[in-house]
């Protein structure tokens, strides 16, 4: 295996663009169990009161255009996890879990407890609550 420095991508929030780099091993995406860990590390970095989309997480984990892969990794978390899975929502600012499910209720309840406000149409204002790592100094 060869270690190489590779650019993970860009995540723009407002006028700033964050360029992320990672020293990592090259490998095939879905064959590597370390991908879940990379995704979980990014999710663990989202501060309380902020949200990120599945696509944001994929981009930050070096998996651009792999939002569904993020969903698969989050489904593998144990029920008692301390990773804040509830801070990950879809690109429309909505919870992706089935309407009326216990998991959807839990996610909304946790987000509201952290100060995230839902609109009447059950969406979150991403301009207000989206996590921008370059603004809080938690990435790069």
C-alpha positions as CSV (number, residue, x, y, z in Angstrom):
1,X,0.0,0.0,0.0
2,X,1.2,3.5,-0.7
3,X,0.6,6.5,1.4
4,X,-0.2,9.6,-0.5
5,X,-1.5,13.1,0.2
6,X,-4.8,13.7,-1.5
7,X,-7.2,16.5,-1.6
8,X,-10.5,15.5,-0.1
9,X,-12.5,18.3,-1.7
10,X,-14.1,21.6,-0.9
11,X,-17.0,22.5,1.2
12,X,-18.2,26.0,0.7
13,X,-20.2,27.9,3.3
14,X,-21.0,31.5,2.4
15,X,-18.1,33.0,0.7
16,X,-15.3,30.9,2.2
17,X,-14.2,27.6,0.7
18,X,-12.5,25.0,2.9
19,X,-10.0,22.8,1.1
20,X,-9.3,19.6,3.0
21,X,-6.3,17.3,2.7
22,X,-5.6,13.9,4.2
23,X,-2.7,11.6,4.3
24,X,-4.3,8.2,3.6
25,X,-3.9,4.9,2.0
26,X,-5.4,4.4,-1.5
27,X,-8.0,1.6,-1.7
28,X,-11.3,0.6,-3.2
29,X,-14.1,2.5,-1.6
30,X,-16.7,-0.1,-0.5
31,X,-14.2,-2.8,0.3
32,X,-12.6,-0.8,3.1
33,X,-14.1,-0.9,6.6
34,X,-12.2,2.2,7.5
35,X,-14.7,4.3,5.4
36,X,-17.3,3.9,8.1
37,X,-14.8,5.2,10.7
38,X,-13.9,8.2,8.5
39,X,-17.6,9.0,8.1
40,X,-18.2,8.6,11.9
41,X,-15.3,10.9,12.7
42,X,-16.7,13.7,10.5
43,X,-20.2,13.2,12.1
44,X,-18.6,13.3,15.6
45,X,-17.1,16.7,14.7
46,X,-20.5,18.4,14.1
47,X,-21.1,20.7,17.1
48,X,-24.3,20.8,19.1
49,X,-26.9,23.1,17.5
50,X,-25.6,22.5,14.0
51,X,-26.5,20.1,11.2
52,X,-24.8,18.7,8.1
53,X,-26.3,17.0,5.0
54,X,-25.4,13.5,4.0
55,X,-23.6,15.1,1.0
56,X,-21.6,17.4,3.3
57,X,-20.4,14.5,5.3
58,X,-19.5,12.5,2.2
59,X,-17.5,15.5,0.9
60,X,-15.6,16.0,4.1
61,X,-14.8,12.3,4.4
62,X,-13.3,12.3,0.9
63,X,-16.3,10.5,-0.7
64,X,-17.7,13.2,-3.0
65,X,-21.1,12.2,-4.5
66,X,-21.5,9.4,-2.0
67,X,-24.2,10.7,0.3
68,X,-25.9,7.3,0.3
69,X,-22.7,5.7,1.6
70,X,-23.0,8.0,4.6
71,X,-26.5,6.8,5.2
72,X,-25.3,3.2,5.2
73,X,-22.5,4.0,7.6
74,X,-24.9,5.7,10.0
75,X,-27.3,2.7,9.9
76,X,-24.4,0.5,11.2
77,X,-24.0,2.6,14.4
78,X,-25.1,0.7,17.6
79,X,-28.2,2.0,19.3
80,X,-26.2,3.3,22.3
81,X,-23.7,5.2,20.2
82,X,-22.4,8.6,21.3
83,X,-21.8,9.7,17.7
84,X,-24.4,12.5,17.0
85,X,-26.1,10.8,14.1
86,X,-29.1,13.0,14.7
87,X,-27.2,16.1,13.3
88,X,-27.2,14.6,9.8
89,X,-30.1,15.6,7.5
90,X,-30.9,15.6,3.8
91,X,-30.1,18.3,1.3
92,X,-33.6,19.8,1.6
93,X,-33.0,20.4,5.3
94,X,-35.3,17.6,6.4
95,X,-35.1,14.4,8.4
96,X,-34.8,11.5,6.1
97,X,-36.3,8.9,8.5
98,X,-39.9,7.7,7.9
99,X,-42.6,10.1,8.9
100,X,-44.0,9.2,12.3
101,X,-41.3,6.6,13.2
102,X,-39.7,6.5,16.6
103,X,-36.3,7.3,15.1
104,X,-37.7,10.4,13.4
105,X,-39.2,11.6,16.6
106,X,-35.9,10.9,18.5
107,X,-33.9,12.9,15.8
108,X,-36.2,15.9,15.9
109,X,-36.4,15.9,19.7
110,X,-32.5,15.8,20.0
111,X,-32.1,18.6,17.4
112,X,-34.7,20.8,19.1
113,X,-33.0,20.2,22.5
114,X,-29.8,21.6,21.0
115,X,-31.6,24.7,19.7
116,X,-32.2,23.7,16.1
117,X,-35.5,25.2,14.9
118,X,-37.9,23.5,12.5
119,X,-40.1,25.5,10.1
120,X,-43.8,24.8,9.7
121,X,-42.9,22.5,6.7
122,X,-40.7,20.3,8.9
123,X,-37.5,21.6,7.4
124,X,-34.4,23.3,8.9
125,X,-33.0,26.5,7.6
126,X,-29.6,25.3,6.3
127,X,-28.3,28.9,6.0
128,X,-28.8,29.3,9.7
129,X,-28.0,25.9,11.2
130,X,-25.6,24.2,8.6
131,X,-22.2,23.4,10.1
132,X,-19.4,25.2,8.3
133,X,-16.1,23.8,9.7
134,X,-14.0,26.7,8.6
135,X,-16.2,29.0,10.7
136,X,-15.7,27.2,14.0
137,X,-12.1,26.0,13.4
138,X,-12.9,22.3,13.8
139,X,-11.5,21.1,10.5
140,X,-8.4,21.4,8.3
